[in-house]
Structures are given as C-alpha cells and as structure tokens.
Amino acid sequence: MICPVHKKTMVATKTKYGLRESCPITHCDFVSWNGSLPANSETRKARTRAHLFFDRIWQSGKMTRNQAYAELASYMRLSVKKTHIGSFSGIQCQIVLDFIEERG
C-alpha cells in the first residue's frame, strides 16, 4: 500500500489486531489496518466514536454481537462480511451513529 500523502510504500507490522501499515514518514498519521484504505486521524476518531457507541448495543446483553452486526449490515445495505467499522469512511461512521440513534 502507498501513503496517499507522501507516496511512500507503507511499512507493515503484525499486531494482535491484524496487519497494521503506516507511512515511514514519522509525522504522517495515515494508518491502514488489514489492507483497508489508509485512514487519517479524523477518520480514526470517527471509527473510534462509532465503535464506542455501537459496541454498547451488544455489550448490554440485549443481543449478541453477531445480531448487532447483522442489523447494522442490513441498515447500511452491506453484507455482514463487509460490515467492519474499522474499515469504514467517516461518512459510513456517521451512518453507524444514525443507526444507533434510530434504534433508540
């Protein structure tokens, strides 16, 4: 993968969460997880926020994690396989928050 800012080949590191690729330029904040498009700090913040609120749905025990993701996938008209907040764009993260708000 190539950093969209510096046009440098990103450096891959294996972590317990999967493959993390980052720009070799120290001050660059573009990071990619598991081959998803690189995300800047604003996209990462949006993903973190979406996960924080979404995870509360299934962590409450009212439904399983798989059920929660199935509902989100249906709402977003995605396959469950493609419903990963960690690879969503900022706009998709807002859709996750809209889903949560509509669920009440």
Backbone torsions as a table, in degrees:
resi	resn	phi	psi	omega
1	MET	NA	148.0	-178.2
2	ILE	-111.3	135.1	175.9
3	CYS	-64.1	126.7	-178.6
4	PRO	-69.9	-16.3	-179.1
5	VAL	-91.0	-52.1	-173.0
6	HIS	-100.0	-6.6	179.4
7	LYS	59.0	31.3	177.2
8	LYS	-104.9	150.2	175.8
9	THR	-67.2	129.0	-178.5
10	MET	-75.0	149.9	-177.3
11	VAL	-95.3	128.1	-177.6
12	ALA	-93.7	139.0	176.7
13	THR	-135.8	131.6	176.2
14	LYS	-81.9	130.9	176.7
15	THR	-127.7	173.6	177.7
16	LYS	-68.2	-15.3	179.1
17	TYR	-95.3	-5.0	-178.3
18	GLY	125.5	-166.3	-177.9
19	LEU	-81.4	126.1	178.6
20	ARG	-113.5	126.9	176.9
21	GLU	-116.7	133.3	179.9
22	SER	-136.0	157.3	179.5
23	CYS	-68.3	139.9	178.8
24	PRO	-72.2	-12.1	177.0
25	ILE	-77.7	118.5	-170.1
26	THR	-53.3	-44.1	-174.8
27	HIS	-83.4	-2.8	-179.8
28	CYS	-77.5	136.9	-177.5
29	ASP	-107.2	17.6	177.5
30	PHE	-82.0	126.8	-178.6
31	VAL	-135.1	143.0	176.4
32	SER	-122.9	137.7	176.2
33	TRP	-114.6	128.5	173.9
34	ASN	52.3	38.3	174.9
35	GLY	82.0	5.5	177.5
36	SER	-74.9	165.7	178.7
37	LEU	-59.9	142.6	-179.8
38	PRO	-58.8	143.4	-179.6
39	ALA	-117.4	138.2	174.3
40	ASN	-85.3	-179.4	-174.6
41	SER	-63.3	-33.4	179.4
42	GLU	-67.7	-40.4	178.0
43	THR	-67.1	-40.7	178.1
44	ARG	-62.2	-40.3	177.7
45	LYS	-63.0	-41.3	179.1
46	ALA	-64.5	-41.3	178.6
47	ARG	-64.2	-43.0	179.5
48	THR	-61.7	-44.4	-179.9
49	ARG	-64.5	-44.8	179.8
50	ALA	-61.7	-43.7	178.8
51	HIS	-63.2	-43.0	-178.7
52	LEU	-54.4	-49.8	-177.6
53	PHE	-77.4	-37.4	179.9
54	PHE	-66.0	-44.0	-177.4
55	ASP	-60.8	-27.6	178.0
56	ARG	-61.9	-28.5	-179.4
57	ILE	-61.4	-53.0	-176.9
58	TRP	-84.4	-26.4	178.6
59	GLN	-70.8	-18.7	177.8
60	SER	-69.4	-18.8	-179.7
61	GLY	89.3	-0.1	180.0
62	LYS	-72.1	-21.6	176.2
63	MET	-157.1	165.1	178.2
64	THR	-78.8	165.8	176.8
65	ARG	-60.8	-43.4	179.9
66	ASN	-62.6	-39.3	178.1
67	GLN	-65.0	-41.8	179.8
68	ALA	-62.7	-44.2	179.1
69	TYR	-67.5	-34.9	177.9
70	ALA	-63.9	-42.4	177.6
71	GLU	-64.5	-43.7	178.8
72	LEU	-62.7	-43.4	179.2
73	ALA	-59.2	-44.3	179.0
74	SER	-62.2	-45.4	-179.8
75	TYR	-59.6	-41.1	-176.8
76	MET	-88.1	-3.4	-178.0
77	ARG	58.1	45.0	176.6
78	LEU	-120.4	162.5	171.1
79	SER	-75.9	154.6	177.3
80	VAL	-59.3	-36.0	-179.7
81	LYS	-60.4	-30.6	-178.6
82	LYS	-97.7	5.7	-177.6
83	THR	-96.5	83.9	178.9
84	HIS	-130.5	109.5	-177.8
85	ILE	-57.1	-32.8	-179.3
86	GLY	-64.3	-12.1	176.9
87	SER	-118.8	9.1	-179.7
88	PHE	-76.8	154.1	172.0
89	SER	-79.0	171.5	176.4
90	GLY	-59.6	-38.3	179.1
91	ILE	-66.1	-42.9	178.2
92	GLN	-64.4	-34.8	176.8
93	CYS	-64.4	-36.6	176.4
94	GLN	-65.8	-35.9	176.8
95	ILE	-63.6	-38.4	175.8
96	VAL	-59.8	-45.6	179.1
97	LEU	-64.2	-36.8	175.8
98	ASP	-63.1	-42.4	177.9
99	PHE	-58.2	-46.8	-178.5
100	ILE	-63.3	-43.6	179.9
101	GLU	-62.9	-41.7	-179.9
102	GLU	-67.1	-31.1	178.7
103	ARG	-68.9	-24.7	179.7
104	GLY	79.7	NA	NA
